[in-house]
């Protein structure tokens, strides 16, 4: 099952590192369109998928 909270934290960190802290805050609050619907589910699914490059191994979150 996809971890939507982890996906929100991941996206927020990406937007924060891109210099968009206001978007990151909205993502964490769940008010951003990026933190809702099919988009966040797709990000969560991608994070949960096995890593093809390293033969399935993942870093600990």
C-alpha distance matrix in Angstrom:
0.0 3.8 6.5 9.2 11.8 11.7 12.0 14.9 16.5 16.5 18.0 20.4 21.6 22.2 24.2 26.0 27.1 28.3 30.6 28.9 28.3 28.7 25.8 23.6 24.6 23.8 20.2 19.8 21.4 19.2 22.4 22.2 21.3 19.2 16.9 16.4 15.4 14.3 15.4 13.0 10.0 11.6 12.2 8.8 7.8 11.2 10.7 7.8 10.1 12.8 16.1 18.7 21.6 21.2 20.0 16.4 17.4 15.8 17.7 16.8 15.6
3.8 0.0 3.8 6.0 9.0 8.7 8.4 11.3 13.2 12.9 14.3 16.8 18.1 18.6 20.5 22.4 23.5 24.6 26.9 25.2 24.7 25.1 22.1 20.0 21.2 20.4 16.8 16.5 18.4 16.2 19.4 18.9 18.0 15.7 13.5 13.4 12.8 11.8 12.2 9.6 7.0 8.7 8.7 5.1 5.2 8.5 7.9 6.2 9.1 12.4 15.0 17.8 20.4 20.3 19.8 16.3 17.0 14.8 16.2 15.6 13.8
6.5 3.8 0.0 3.8 5.5 5.4 6.4 8.9 10.2 10.7 12.5 14.4 15.6 16.8 18.6 20.0 21.4 22.9 24.8 23.1 22.2 22.7 20.1 17.6 18.5 18.1 14.5 13.6 15.7 14.1 17.6 17.4 17.3 14.9 12.3 12.9 13.4 13.2 13.0 9.6 8.3 10.5 9.3 5.6 7.8 10.2 8.3 7.6 11.2 14.1 16.2 19.4 21.6 21.2 21.1 17.6 17.4 14.6 15.2 13.9 11.5
9.2 6.0 3.8 0.0 3.8 5.4 4.9 6.2 8.7 9.7 10.4 12.1 14.2 15.2 16.4 18.0 19.9 21.0 22.7 20.5 19.6 19.7 16.9 14.8 15.6 14.7 11.2 10.7 12.5 10.4 13.8 13.7 13.7 11.5 8.6 9.3 10.3 10.8 10.4 6.7 6.5 9.4 8.2 5.5 8.6 10.9 9.7 10.2 13.4 16.7 18.4 21.4 23.4 23.5 23.8 20.4 20.3 17.3 17.6 16.5 13.5
11.8 9.0 5.5 3.8 0.0 3.8 5.4 5.1 6.3 8.6 9.9 10.5 12.4 14.3 15.4 16.3 18.4 20.0 21.2 19.2 17.7 18.0 15.8 13.1 13.4 13.2 10.0 8.4 10.5 9.6 13.3 13.6 14.6 12.5 9.3 11.0 13.0 14.0 13.0 9.2 10.1 12.6 10.6 8.3 11.7 13.4 11.3 12.1 15.7 18.4 19.8 23.2 24.7 24.4 25.0 21.7 20.9 17.6 17.0 15.4 12.0
11.7 8.7 5.4 5.4 3.8 0.0 3.8 5.4 5.1 6.1 8.6 9.8 10.6 12.4 14.3 15.1 16.5 18.5 20.1 18.8 17.5 18.6 16.3 13.3 14.4 14.8 11.4 10.0 13.0 12.4 15.9 15.4 16.3 13.5 11.0 13.1 14.9 15.1 13.5 9.9 10.6 12.1 9.3 7.1 10.5 11.2 8.4 9.7 13.2 15.6 16.6 20.0 21.3 20.8 21.8 18.5 17.5 14.0 13.3 12.0 8.6
12.0 8.4 6.4 4.9 5.4 3.8 0.0 3.8 5.4 5.0 6.1 8.4 9.8 10.6 12.3 14.0 15.4 16.6 18.6 17.0 16.4 17.2 14.4 12.0 13.7 13.5 9.7 9.7 12.7 11.3 14.3 13.1 13.4 10.2 8.4 10.6 12.1 12.0 9.9 6.6 7.9 8.9 5.9 4.8 8.5 9.0 7.2 9.4 12.3 15.2 15.9 19.0 20.4 20.6 21.6 18.6 18.2 14.9 14.7 14.3 11.2
14.9 11.3 8.9 6.2 5.1 5.4 3.8 0.0 3.8 5.4 5.2 6.0 8.5 9.8 10.5 11.9 14.1 15.3 16.6 14.5 13.5 13.9 11.3 8.8 10.0 9.8 6.1 6.0 9.0 8.0 11.0 10.1 11.2 8.5 6.1 9.2 11.8 12.7 10.5 7.1 9.7 11.2 8.5 8.2 11.9 12.5 10.9 13.2 16.1 19.0 19.6 22.6 23.7 24.0 25.2 22.3 21.7 18.2 17.5 16.7 13.2
16.5 13.2 10.2 8.7 6.3 5.1 5.4 3.8 0.0 3.8 5.5 5.1 6.1 8.7 10.0 10.3 12.2 14.2 15.4 14.0 12.5 13.8 11.9 8.5 9.9 11.0 8.0 6.6 10.2 10.6 13.5 12.7 14.4 11.6 9.7 12.9 15.6 16.3 13.9 10.6 12.9 14.0 10.7 10.2 13.9 13.8 11.4 13.8 16.8 19.1 19.3 22.5 23.2 23.0 24.6 21.8 20.5 16.8 15.4 14.4 10.7
16.5 12.9 10.7 9.7 8.6 6.1 5.0 5.4 3.8 0.0 3.8 5.5 5.2 6.3 8.8 9.9 10.7 12.5 14.6 13.7 13.2 15.0 12.6 9.6 12.0 13.0 9.7 9.6 13.3 13.1 15.6 13.9 15.0 11.5 10.6 13.8 15.9 15.8 12.9 10.2 12.4 12.4 8.7 9.0 12.3 11.2 8.9 12.1 14.5 16.6 16.3 19.3 19.8 20.0 21.8 19.3 18.2 14.6 13.4 13.3 10.1
18.0 14.3 12.5 10.4 9.9 8.6 6.1 5.2 5.5 3.8 0.0 3.8 5.4 5.0 6.2 8.5 9.9 10.6 12.6 11.1 11.2 12.4 9.5 7.3 10.3 10.6 7.3 8.7 12.0 11.4 13.1 10.9 11.7 8.2 8.2 11.6 13.9 14.0 10.7 8.6 11.7 11.6 8.2 9.7 13.0 12.0 10.8 14.1 16.2 18.7 18.3 21.0 21.5 22.3 24.1 21.8 21.1 17.7 16.9 17.0 13.9
20.4 16.8 14.4 12.1 10.5 9.8 8.4 6.0 5.1 5.5 3.8 0.0 3.8 5.4 5.2 6.0 8.5 9.8 10.7 9.0 8.0 9.5 7.4 4.1 7.0 8.3 5.9 6.4 9.9 10.4 12.0 10.3 12.3 9.5 9.1 12.8 15.8 16.6 13.5 11.3 14.5 15.0 11.8 12.8 16.3 15.6 14.0 17.1 19.6 21.9 21.5 24.3 24.6 25.1 27.0 24.7 23.6 20.0 18.5 18.2 14.8
21.6 18.1 15.6 14.2 12.4 10.6 9.8 8.5 6.1 5.2 5.4 3.8 0.0 3.8 5.5 5.0 6.1 8.5 9.9 9.6 8.8 11.5 10.1 6.8 9.6 11.8 9.7 9.6 13.3 14.1 15.8 14.0 15.9 12.8 12.6 16.3 19.0 19.3 16.0 13.9 16.8 16.7 13.1 14.1 17.3 15.9 13.8 17.1 19.4 21.1 20.2 23.0 22.8 23.0 25.4 23.3 21.8 18.2 16.3 16.3 13.1
22.2 18.6 16.8 15.2 14.3 12.4 10.6 9.8 8.7 6.3 5.0 5.4 3.8 0.0 3.8 5.4 5.2 6.3 8.9 8.8 9.6 12.1 10.0 7.9 11.5 12.8 10.6 11.8 15.2 15.4 16.6 14.0 15.2 11.8 12.7 16.2 18.5 18.3 14.7 13.3 16.3 15.5 12.0 13.9 16.7 14.8 13.5 17.1 18.7 20.5 19.2 21.5 21.2 22.1 24.6 22.8 21.8 18.5 17.1 17.8 15.1
24.2 20.5 18.6 16.4 15.4 14.3 12.3 10.5 10.0 8.8 6.2 5.2 5.5 3.8 0.0 3.8 5.4 4.9 6.5 5.3 6.6 8.7 6.6 5.4 9.2 10.3 9.0 10.9 13.7 14.0 14.4 11.7 13.3 10.5 11.9 15.4 18.1 18.4 14.8 13.8 17.3 16.8 13.7 15.9 18.8 17.3 16.4 19.9 21.7 23.8 22.7 24.9 24.7 25.8 28.2 26.4 25.4 22.1 20.7 21.2 18.2
26.0 22.4 20.0 18.0 16.3 15.1 14.0 11.9 10.3 9.9 8.5 6.0 5.0 5.4 3.8 0.0 3.8 5.3 5.2 5.1 4.7 8.1 7.7 5.6 8.6 11.0 10.4 11.1 14.0 15.2 15.8 13.8 16.0 13.6 14.2 18.0 20.9 21.6 18.1 16.6 20.0 19.8 16.5 18.1 21.3 19.8 18.3 21.7 23.7 25.5 24.3 26.8 26.3 27.0 29.6 27.8 26.3 22.8 20.9 21.0 18.0
27.1 23.5 21.4 19.9 18.4 16.5 15.4 14.1 12.2 10.7 9.9 8.5 6.1 5.2 5.4 3.8 0.0 3.8 5.3 7.3 8.1 11.6 11.0 9.2 12.3 14.6 13.6 14.4 17.5 18.6 19.2 16.9 18.7 15.9 16.8 20.5 23.1 23.2 19.5 18.3 21.4 20.7 17.2 19.0 21.8 19.7 18.2 21.8 23.4 24.7 23.0 25.3 24.3 25.0 27.9 26.5 25.0 21.7 19.7 20.4 17.8
28.3 24.6 22.9 21.0 20.0 18.5 16.6 15.3 14.2 12.5 10.6 9.8 8.5 6.3 4.9 5.3 3.8 0.0 3.8 5.7 8.2 11.0 10.0 9.6 13.0 14.5 13.8 15.5 18.3 18.8 18.9 16.0 17.4 14.9 16.7 20.1 22.5 22.5 18.7 18.2 21.5 20.5 17.4 19.8 22.4 20.3 19.4 23.2 24.4 26.0 24.3 26.1 25.3 26.5 29.3 28.1 27.0 23.9 22.3 23.3 20.8
30.6 26.9 24.8 22.7 21.2 20.1 18.6 16.6 15.4 14.6 12.6 10.7 9.9 8.9 6.5 5.2 5.3 3.8 0.0 3.8 6.0 8.9 9.2 9.2 11.8 13.8 14.0 15.4 17.7 18.9 18.5 16.1 18.1 16.1 17.7 21.2 24.0 24.5 20.9 20.2 23.7 23.1 20.1 22.3 25.2 23.4 22.4 26.0 27.6 29.3 27.7 29.7 28.9 29.9 32.8 31.4 30.1 26.8 25.0 25.5 22.7
28.9 25.2 23.1 20.5 19.2 18.8 17.0 14.5 14.0 13.7 11.1 9.0 9.6 8.8 5.3 5.1 7.3 5.7 3.8 0.0 3.8 5.5 5.5 6.5 8.9 10.3 10.9 12.8 14.6 15.6 14.9 12.5 14.7 13.1 14.7 18.0 21.0 21.9 18.4 17.8 21.5 21.3 18.6 20.7 23.8 22.4 21.6 25.1 26.9 29.0 27.9 30.0 29.7 30.8 33.3 31.6 30.6 27.2 25.6 25.8 22.7
28.3 24.7 22.2 19.6 17.7 17.5 16.4 13.5 12.5 13.2 11.2 8.0 8.8 9.6 6.6 4.7 8.1 8.2 6.0 3.8 0.0 3.8 5.4 4.9 6.1 8.6 9.7 10.5 12.3 14.1 13.8 12.2 15.2 13.8 14.4 17.9 21.2 22.5 19.3 18.0 21.7 22.1 19.1 20.7 24.1 23.1 21.8 25.0 27.3 29.4 28.5 31.1 30.8 31.5 33.9 31.9 30.6 27.0 25.1 24.8 21.5
28.7 25.1 22.7 19.7 18.0 18.6 17.2 13.9 13.8 15.0 12.4 9.5 11.5 12.1 8.7 8.1 11.6 11.0 8.9 5.5 3.8 0.0 3.8 5.4 5.2 6.4 8.7 10.1 10.7 12.4 11.1 9.9 13.1 12.7 13.3 16.4 19.8 21.6 18.7 17.6 21.4 22.1 19.7 21.3 24.7 24.2 23.2 26.3 28.6 31.1 30.6 33.1 33.1 34.0 36.2 34.0 32.9 29.3 27.7 27.2 23.7
25.8 22.1 20.1 16.9 15.8 16.3 14.4 11.3 11.9 12.6 9.5 7.4 10.1 10.0 6.6 7.7 11.0 10.0 9.2 5.5 5.4 3.8 0.0 3.8 5.4 5.1 6.2 8.7 9.8 10.4 9.4 7.1 9.9 9.0 10.0 13.2 16.5 18.0 15.0 14.1 18.0 18.5 16.3 18.1 21.3 20.8 20.2 23.3 25.5 28.2 27.7 30.1 30.4 31.5 33.5 31.3 30.5 27.1 25.8 25.6 22.1
23.6 20.0 17.6 14.8 13.1 13.3 12.0 8.8 8.5 9.6 7.3 4.1 6.8 7.9 5.4 5.6 9.2 9.6 9.2 6.5 4.9 5.4 3.8 0.0 3.8 5.4 5.1 6.3 8.7 9.8 10.2 8.6 11.4 9.7 9.7 13.3 16.7 18.1 15.0 13.3 17.0 17.7 14.9 16.2 19.7 19.1 17.9 21.0 23.4 25.9 25.4 28.1 28.4 29.0 31.1 28.7 27.7 24.1 22.6 22.1 18.6
24.6 21.2 18.5 15.6 13.4 14.4 13.7 10.0 9.9 12.0 10.3 7.0 9.6 11.5 9.2 8.6 12.3 13.0 11.8 8.9 6.1 5.2 5.4 3.8 0.0 3.8 5.4 5.2 6.2 8.6 8.8 8.6 12.2 11.4 10.5 13.8 17.5 19.5 17.0 15.0 18.5 19.8 17.3 18.0 21.7 21.7 20.3 23.0 25.8 28.3 28.2 31.1 31.5 31.9 33.8 31.3 30.1 26.4 24.7 23.8 20.1
23.8 20.4 18.1 14.7 13.2 14.8 13.5 9.8 11.0 13.0 10.6 8.3 11.8 12.8 10.3 11.0 14.6 14.5 13.8 10.3 8.6 6.4 5.1 5.4 3.8 0.0 3.8 5.5 5.0 6.0 5.2 5.0 8.8 8.8 8.1 10.8 14.5 16.9 14.7 13.1 16.7 18.2 16.3 17.2 20.8 21.1 20.3 22.8 25.5 28.4 28.6 31.3 32.1 32.8 34.4 31.7 31.0 27.4 26.2 25.4 21.7
20.2 16.8 14.5 11.2 10.0 11.4 9.7 6.1 8.0 9.7 7.3 5.9 9.7 10.6 9.0 10.4 13.6 13.8 14.0 10.9 9.7 8.7 6.2 5.1 5.4 3.8 0.0 3.8 5.4 5.0 6.1 5.0 7.9 6.6 5.1 8.6 12.2 14.1 11.7 9.7 13.2 14.8 12.7 13.5 17.0 17.4 16.5 19.0 21.7 24.6 24.9 27.7 28.6 29.3 30.7 28.0 27.4 23.9 22.9 22.2 18.6
19.8 16.5 13.6 10.7 8.4 10.0 9.7 6.0 6.6 9.6 8.7 6.4 9.6 11.8 10.9 11.1 14.4 15.5 15.4 12.8 10.5 10.1 8.7 6.3 5.2 5.5 3.8 0.0 3.8 5.4 7.8 8.3 11.2 10.0 7.6 10.7 14.3 16.3 14.3 11.5 14.5 16.5 14.1 14.0 17.8 18.4 16.8 19.0 22.1 24.8 25.3 28.3 29.2 29.4 30.8 27.9 26.9 23.3 21.9 20.6 16.9
21.4 18.4 15.7 12.5 10.5 13.0 12.7 9.0 10.2 13.3 12.0 9.9 13.3 15.2 13.7 14.0 17.5 18.3 17.7 14.6 12.3 10.7 9.8 8.7 6.2 5.0 5.4 3.8 0.0 3.8 5.5 7.7 10.9 11.0 8.4 10.6 14.3 17.0 15.6 13.1 16.0 18.4 16.6 16.4 20.0 21.1 19.8 21.7 24.9 27.8 28.5 31.6 32.7 32.9 34.2 31.1 30.3 26.7 25.5 24.0 20.2
19.2 16.2 14.1 10.4 9.6 12.4 11.3 8.0 10.6 13.1 11.4 10.4 14.1 15.4 14.0 15.2 18.6 18.8 18.9 15.6 14.1 12.4 10.4 9.8 8.6 6.0 5.0 5.4 3.8 0.0 3.8 5.7 8.0 8.4 5.4 6.9 10.5 13.4 12.4 10.1 12.9 15.5 14.3 14.2 17.6 19.0 18.3 20.0 22.9 26.2 27.1 30.0 31.4 31.9 32.9 29.8 29.4 26.0 25.3 24.1 20.5
22.4 19.4 17.6 13.8 13.3 15.9 14.3 11.0 13.5 15.6 13.1 12.0 15.8 16.6 14.4 15.8 19.2 18.9 18.5 14.9 13.8 11.1 9.4 10.2 8.8 5.2 6.1 7.8 5.5 3.8 0.0 3.8 6.6 8.4 6.9 7.8 11.3 14.4 13.3 12.0 15.1 17.3 16.4 17.0 20.2 21.4 21.1 23.0 25.7 29.0 29.8 32.4 33.7 34.5 35.6 32.8 32.5 29.1 28.4 27.5 23.8
22.2 18.9 17.4 13.7 13.6 15.4 13.1 10.1 12.7 13.9 10.9 10.3 14.0 14.0 11.7 13.8 16.9 16.0 16.1 12.5 12.2 9.9 7.1 8.6 8.6 5.0 5.0 8.3 7.7 5.7 3.8 0.0 3.8 5.2 5.3 7.0 10.4 12.8 10.9 10.3 13.8 15.3 14.3 15.6 18.7 19.3 19.4 21.7 24.0 27.3 27.7 30.1 31.3 32.4 33.7 31.1 30.9 27.7 27.1 26.6 23.1
21.3 18.0 17.3 13.7 14.6 16.3 13.4 11.2 14.4 15.0 11.7 12.3 15.9 15.2 13.3 16.0 18.7 17.4 18.1 14.7 15.2 13.1 9.9 11.4 12.2 8.8 7.9 11.2 10.9 8.0 6.6 3.8 0.0 3.8 5.4 5.4 7.7 9.9 8.3 8.8 12.0 13.2 13.0 14.8 17.3 18.0 18.8 21.0 22.9 26.3 26.9 28.9 30.4 31.8 32.8 30.3 30.7 27.7 27.6 27.5 24.2
19.2 15.7 14.9 11.5 12.5 13.5 10.2 8.5 11.6 11.5 8.2 9.5 12.8 11.8 10.5 13.6 15.9 14.9 16.1 13.1 13.8 12.7 9.0 9.7 11.4 8.8 6.6 10.0 11.0 8.4 8.4 5.2 3.8 0.0 3.8 5.6 8.0 9.0 6.2 6.3 10.0 10.6 9.7 11.8 14.4 14.7 15.3 17.9 19.7 23.0 23.3 25.4 26.7 28.1 29.3 26.9 27.1 24.1 24.0 24.1 21.0
16.9 13.5 12.3 8.6 9.3 11.0 8.4 6.1 9.7 10.6 8.2 9.1 12.6 12.7 11.9 14.2 16.8 16.7 17.7 14.7 14.4 13.3 10.0 9.7 10.5 8.1 5.1 7.6 8.4 5.4 6.9 5.3 5.4 3.8 0.0 3.8 7.1 9.1 7.2 5.3 8.7 10.6 9.6 10.4 13.5 14.5 14.5 16.6 19.0 22.4 23.1 25.6 27.2 28.1 29.0 26.2 26.3 23.1 23.0 22.5 19.1
16.4 13.4 12.9 9.3 11.0 13.1 10.6 9.2 12.9 13.8 11.6 12.8 16.3 16.2 15.4 18.0 20.5 20.1 21.2 18.0 17.9 16.4 13.2 13.3 13.8 10.8 8.6 10.7 10.6 6.9 7.8 7.0 5.4 5.6 3.8 0.0 3.8 6.8 6.5 5.6 7.8 10.3 10.6 11.2 13.6 15.3 15.9 17.4 19.6 23.2 24.4 26.7 28.7 29.7 30.3 27.4 27.8 24.9 25.2 24.7 21.6
15.4 12.8 13.4 10.3 13.0 14.9 12.1 11.8 15.6 15.9 13.9 15.8 19.0 18.5 18.1 20.9 23.1 22.5 24.0 21.0 21.2 19.8 16.5 16.7 17.5 14.5 12.2 14.3 14.3 10.5 11.3 10.4 7.7 8.0 7.1 3.8 0.0 3.7 5.6 6.0 6.6 8.9 10.5 11.2 12.6 14.7 16.0 17.0 18.7 22.5 24.0 25.9 28.2 29.5 29.6 26.8 27.8 25.3 26.1 25.9 23.0
14.3 11.8 13.2 10.8 14.0 15.1 12.0 12.7 16.3 15.8 14.0 16.6 19.3 18.3 18.4 21.6 23.2 22.5 24.5 21.9 22.5 21.6 18.0 18.1 19.5 16.9 14.1 16.3 17.0 13.4 14.4 12.8 9.9 9.0 9.1 6.8 3.7 0.0 3.8 5.7 5.1 6.0 8.7 9.8 10.3 12.1 14.2 15.1 16.2 19.9 21.4 23.0 25.4 27.0 27.0 24.4 25.7 23.5 24.8 25.0 22.6
15.4 12.2 13.0 10.4 13.0 13.5 9.9 10.5 13.9 12.9 10.7 13.5 16.0 14.7 14.8 18.1 19.5 18.7 20.9 18.4 19.3 18.7 15.0 15.0 17.0 14.7 11.7 14.3 15.6 12.4 13.3 10.9 8.3 6.2 7.2 6.5 5.6 3.8 0.0 3.8 5.4 5.2 6.4 8.7 9.9 10.7 12.6 14.4 15.5 19.1 19.9 21.6 23.6 25.3 25.8 23.3 24.4 21.9 22.8 23.3 20.7
13.0 9.6 9.6 6.7 9.2 9.9 6.6 7.1 10.6 10.2 8.6 11.3 13.9 13.3 13.8 16.6 18.3 18.2 20.2 17.8 18.0 17.6 14.1 13.3 15.0 13.1 9.7 11.5 13.1 10.1 12.0 10.3 8.8 6.3 5.3 5.6 6.0 5.7 3.8 0.0 3.8 5.4 5.0 6.1 8.5 9.8 10.6 12.3 14.2 17.8 18.9 21.1 23.1 24.2 24.7 22.0 22.5 19.8 20.4 20.4 17.6
10.0 7.0 8.3 6.5 10.1 10.6 7.9 9.7 12.9 12.4 11.7 14.5 16.8 16.3 17.3 20.0 21.4 21.5 23.7 21.5 21.7 21.4 18.0 17.0 18.5 16.7 13.2 14.5 16.0 12.9 15.1 13.8 12.0 10.0 8.7 7.8 6.6 5.1 5.4 3.8 0.0 3.8 5.4 5.0 6.0 8.5 9.8 10.4 12.2 15.9 17.7 19.8 22.3 23.2 23.2 20.3 21.3 19.0 20.2 20.2 17.8
11.6 8.7 10.5 9.4 12.6 12.1 8.9 11.2 14.0 12.4 11.6 15.0 16.7 15.5 16.8 19.8 20.7 20.5 23.1 21.3 22.1 22.1 18.5 17.7 19.8 18.2 14.8 16.5 18.4 15.5 17.3 15.3 13.2 10.6 10.6 10.3 8.9 6.0 5.2 5.4 3.8 0.0 3.8 5.4 5.1 6.1 8.6 9.9 10.5 14.2 15.4 17.1 19.5 21.0 21.1 18.5 19.9 17.8 19.4 20.1 18.1
12.2 8.7 9.3 8.2 10.6 9.3 5.9 8.5 10.7 8.7 8.2 11.8 13.1 12.0 13.7 16.5 17.2 17.4 20.1 18.6 19.1 19.7 16.3 14.9 17.3 16.3 12.7 14.1 16.6 14.3 16.4 14.3 13.0 9.7 9.6 10.6 10.5 8.7 6.4 5.0 5.4 3.8 0.0 3.8 5.4 5.1 6.2 8.7 10.0 13.3 14.0 16.2 18.1 19.3 19.9 17.4 18.1 15.5 16.5 17.2 15.0
8.8 5.1 5.6 5.5 8.3 7.1 4.8 8.2 10.2 9.0 9.7 12.8 14.1 13.9 15.9 18.1 19.0 19.8 22.3 20.7 20.7 21.3 18.1 16.2 18.0 17.2 13.5 14.0 16.4 14.2 17.0 15.6 14.8 11.8 10.4 11.2 11.2 9.8 8.7 6.1 5.0 5.4 3.8 0.0 3.8 5.4 5.1 6.3 8.7 12.2 13.7 16.4 18.5 19.0 19.3 16.2 16.8 14.1 15.2 15.2 13.0
7.8 5.2 7.8 8.6 11.7 10.5 8.5 11.9 13.9 12.3 13.0 16.3 17.3 16.7 18.8 21.3 21.8 22.4 25.2 23.8 24.1 24.7 21.3 19.7 21.7 20.8 17.0 17.8 20.0 17.6 20.2 18.7 17.3 14.4 13.5 13.6 12.6 10.3 9.9 8.5 6.0 5.1 5.4 3.8 0.0 3.8 5.4 5.0 6.1 9.9 11.9 14.1 16.8 17.6 17.3 14.3 15.6 13.8 15.7 16.3 14.8
11.2 8.5 10.2 10.9 13.4 11.2 9.0 12.5 13.8 11.2 12.0 15.6 15.9 14.8 17.3 19.8 19.7 20.3 23.4 22.4 23.1 24.2 20.8 19.1 21.7 21.1 17.4 18.4 21.1 19.0 21.4 19.3 18.0 14.7 14.5 15.3 14.7 12.1 10.7 9.8 8.5 6.1 5.1 5.4 3.8 0.0 3.8 5.4 5.2 8.5 9.3 11.4 13.7 14.9 15.1 12.6 13.9 12.0 14.0 15.3 14.2
10.7 7.9 8.3 9.7 11.3 8.4 7.2 10.9 11.4 8.9 10.8 14.0 13.8 13.5 16.4 18.3 18.2 19.4 22.4 21.6 21.8 23.2 20.2 17.9 20.3 20.3 16.5 16.8 19.8 18.3 21.1 19.4 18.8 15.3 14.5 15.9 16.0 14.2 12.6 10.6 9.8 8.6 6.2 5.1 5.4 3.8 0.0 3.8 5.6 8.1 8.9 12.0 13.7 14.0 14.6 11.7 12.0 9.4 10.8 11.7 10.4
7.8 6.2 7.6 10.2 12.1 9.7 9.4 13.2 13.8 12.1 14.1 17.1 17.1 17.1 19.9 21.7 21.8 23.2 26.0 25.1 25.0 26.3 23.3 21.0 23.0 22.8 19.0 19.0 21.7 20.0 23.0 21.7 21.0 17.9 16.6 17.4 17.0 15.1 14.4 12.3 10.4 9.9 8.7 6.3 5.0 5.4 3.8 0.0 3.8 6.5 8.8 11.9 14.3 14.1 13.8 10.4 11.1 9.1 11.3 11.8 11.1
10.1 9.1 11.2 13.4 15.7 13.2 12.3 16.1 16.8 14.5 16.2 19.6 19.4 18.7 21.7 23.7 23.4 24.4 27.6 26.9 27.3 28.6 25.5 23.4 25.8 25.5 21.7 22.1 24.9 22.9 25.7 24.0 22.9 19.7 19.0 19.6 18.7 16.2 15.5 14.2 12.2 10.5 10.0 8.7 6.1 5.2 5.6 3.8 0.0 3.8 6.4 8.7 11.7 12.0 11.2 8.3 10.2 9.3 12.3 13.7 13.8
12.8 12.4 14.1 16.7 18.4 15.6 15.2 19.0 19.1 16.6 18.7 21.9 21.1 20.5 23.8 25.5 24.7 26.0 29.3 29.0 29.4 31.1 28.2 25.9 28.3 28.4 24.6 24.8 27.8 26.2 29.0 27.3 26.3 23.0 22.4 23.2 22.5 19.9 19.1 17.8 15.9 14.2 13.3 12.2 9.9 8.5 8.1 6.5 3.8 0.0 3.8 6.2 9.1 8.7 7.5 4.5 6.9 7.3 10.9 12.9 14.0
16.1 15.0 16.2 18.4 19.8 16.6 15.9 19.6 19.3 16.3 18.3 21.5 20.2 19.2 22.7 24.3 23.0 24.3 27.7 27.9 28.5 30.6 27.7 25.4 28.2 28.6 24.9 25.3 28.5 27.1 29.8 27.7 26.9 23.3 23.1 24.4 24.0 21.4 19.9 18.9 17.7 15.4 14.0 13.7 11.9 9.3 8.9 8.8 6.4 3.8 0.0 3.8 5.6 5.7 6.0 4.4 6.1 6.6 9.9 12.8 14.1
18.7 17.8 19.4 21.4 23.2 20.0 19.0 22.6 22.5 19.3 21.0 24.3 23.0 21.5 24.9 26.8 25.3 26.1 29.7 30.0 31.1 33.1 30.1 28.1 31.1 31.3 27.7 28.3 31.6 30.0 32.4 30.1 28.9 25.4 25.6 26.7 25.9 23.0 21.6 21.1 19.8 17.1 16.2 16.4 14.1 11.4 12.0 11.9 8.7 6.2 3.8 0.0 3.8 5.7 5.3 6.0 8.6 10.1 13.2 16.4 17.8
21.6 20.4 21.6 23.4 24.7 21.3 20.4 23.7 23.2 19.8 21.5 24.6 22.8 21.2 24.7 26.3 24.3 25.3 28.9 29.7 30.8 33.1 30.4 28.4 31.5 32.1 28.6 29.2 32.7 31.4 33.7 31.3 30.4 26.7 27.2 28.7 28.2 25.4 23.6 23.1 22.3 19.5 18.1 18.5 16.8 13.7 13.7 14.3 11.7 9.1 5.6 3.8 0.0 3.8 5.7 7.6 8.8 10.3 12.8 16.3 18.0
21.2 20.3 21.2 23.5 24.4 20.8 20.6 24.0 23.0 20.0 22.3 25.1 23.0 22.1 25.8 27.0 25.0 26.5 29.9 30.8 31.5 34.0 31.5 29.0 31.9 32.8 29.3 29.4 32.9 31.9 34.5 32.4 31.8 28.1 28.1 29.7 29.5 27.0 25.3 24.2 23.2 21.0 19.3 19.0 17.6 14.9 14.0 14.1 12.0 8.7 5.7 5.7 3.8 0.0 3.8 5.7 5.8 8.0 10.4 13.9 16.2
20.0 19.8 21.1 23.8 25.0 21.8 21.6 25.2 24.6 21.8 24.1 27.0 25.4 24.6 28.2 29.6 27.9 29.3 32.8 33.3 33.9 36.2 33.5 31.1 33.8 34.4 30.7 30.8 34.2 32.9 35.6 33.7 32.8 29.3 29.0 30.3 29.6 27.0 25.8 24.7 23.2 21.1 19.9 19.3 17.3 15.1 14.6 13.8 11.2 7.5 6.0 5.3 5.7 3.8 0.0 3.8 5.8 9.0 12.3 15.2 17.6
16.4 16.3 17.6 20.4 21.7 18.5 18.6 22.3 21.8 19.3 21.8 24.7 23.3 22.8 26.4 27.8 26.5 28.1 31.4 31.6 31.9 34.0 31.3 28.7 31.3 31.7 28.0 27.9 31.1 29.8 32.8 31.1 30.3 26.9 26.2 27.4 26.8 24.4 23.3 22.0 20.3 18.5 17.4 16.2 14.3 12.6 11.7 10.4 8.3 4.5 4.4 6.0 7.6 5.7 3.8 0.0 3.8 6.5 10.1 12.6 14.8
17.4 17.0 17.4 20.3 20.9 17.5 18.2 21.7 20.5 18.2 21.1 23.6 21.8 21.8 25.4 26.3 25.0 27.0 30.1 30.6 30.6 32.9 30.5 27.7 30.1 31.0 27.4 26.9 30.3 29.4 32.5 30.9 30.7 27.1 26.3 27.8 27.8 25.7 24.4 22.5 21.3 19.9 18.1 16.8 15.6 13.9 12.0 11.1 10.2 6.9 6.1 8.6 8.8 5.8 5.8 3.8 0.0 3.8 6.9 9.5 12.2
15.8 14.8 14.6 17.3 17.6 14.0 14.9 18.2 16.8 14.6 17.7 20.0 18.2 18.5 22.1 22.8 21.7 23.9 26.8 27.2 27.0 29.3 27.1 24.1 26.4 27.4 23.9 23.3 26.7 26.0 29.1 27.7 27.7 24.1 23.1 24.9 25.3 23.5 21.9 19.8 19.0 17.8 15.5 14.1 13.8 12.0 9.4 9.1 9.3 7.3 6.6 10.1 10.3 8.0 9.0 6.5 3.8 0.0 3.8 6.4 8.6
17.7 16.2 15.2 17.6 17.0 13.3 14.7 17.5 15.4 13.4 16.9 18.5 16.3 17.1 20.7 20.9 19.7 22.3 25.0 25.6 25.1 27.7 25.8 22.6 24.7 26.2 22.9 21.9 25.5 25.3 28.4 27.1 27.6 24.0 23.0 25.2 26.1 24.8 22.8 20.4 20.2 19.4 16.5 15.2 15.7 14.0 10.8 11.3 12.3 10.9 9.9 13.2 12.8 10.4 12.3 10.1 6.9 3.8 0.0 3.8 6.3
16.8 15.6 13.9 16.5 15.4 12.0 14.3 16.7 14.4 13.3 17.0 18.2 16.3 17.8 21.2 21.0 20.4 23.3 25.5 25.8 24.8 27.2 25.6 22.1 23.8 25.4 22.2 20.6 24.0 24.1 27.5 26.6 27.5 24.1 22.5 24.7 25.9 25.0 23.3 20.4 20.2 20.1 17.2 15.2 16.3 15.3 11.7 11.8 13.7 12.9 12.8 16.4 16.3 13.9 15.2 12.6 9.5 6.4 3.8 0.0 3.8
15.6 13.8 11.5 13.5 12.0 8.6 11.2 13.2 10.7 10.1 13.9 14.8 13.1 15.1 18.2 18.0 17.8 20.8 22.7 22.7 21.5 23.7 22.1 18.6 20.1 21.7 18.6 16.9 20.2 20.5 23.8 23.1 24.2 21.0 19.1 21.6 23.0 22.6 20.7 17.6 17.8 18.1 15.0 13.0 14.8 14.2 10.4 11.1 13.8 14.0 14.1 17.8 18.0 16.2 17.6 14.8 12.2 8.6 6.3 3.8 0.0
